[in-house]
Amino acid sequence: MGEELIGVTVAIIGAIVFYTLAAYIAMRKDKDLSHKLFIAFAFSIGSSQLLAFFEFGGPPELTNILLRFDLSFLIIGAYHLVLFADYFREGLNKKFVVAMGIPTVLIVIMIFTVMIKTIIRGPYGWAGEYYLVYNIIYGVFGIACIITSLTIFLMVKKVVEEEKIKKKMNIMIAASILALIGAIVNVTVIITIGRIFPIVETSLMIAGLLFFIGLEI
């Protein structure tokens, strides 16, 4: 029961924090593309956290449905993370969006159809048991998205001279590294021993807060 409470608490805090951040940025009058992408990013993380709340504490039938939506929101979060990074490089590249959109759609279809084998009861509540091959595909895609954004941030940092921008990039790099560690650990844990802690929810929550700080400084 204590472990379930941890999962539920993390999910509640995450949902409140990121819906609040999304609303705060949305109400700003001086929004540019980076702000709009962050709104989508924050909303996707908040929605993922909200669905995780029902997964950790709800009945298995509900979890079986919501888990697929939860994973979809994580994919969307990773997608916008890459778009956010691309914006810093050269603006919103339409060819880049199409190139990322095709595998994103395929991954989402995979999640809704063949990825989840069954629902199992773990120490932190209900969780999905995934088919190995599809979990690896999903993990590689998500990790590749984060590595792409991290690489772009590092490239940008090398060419900028303004100290404020360098400080911003350092925060973005730290956030990407944290998200990357969370994604790698989560995929590895699921493949080996199953879900034992809300790793993705926790790492995305902290990484998202860092992105917000980087956006606002």
Buried (B, 14 or more C-beta within 10 A) or exposed (E): EEBBEBBBEBBBBBBEBBBEBBEEBBEEEEEEEBBBBBBBBBBBBBBBBBBBBBBBBBEEEBBBBBBBBBBBBBBBBBBBBBBBBBBBBEEEBEEBBEEBEEBBEEBBEBBEEEBBEEBEEBBBBBBBBBBEEBBBBBBEBBBBBBBBBBEBBEEBBEEEEEEEBEEBBBBBBBBBBBBBBBBBBBBEBBEEEBBEBBBBBBBBBBBBBBBBBBBBE
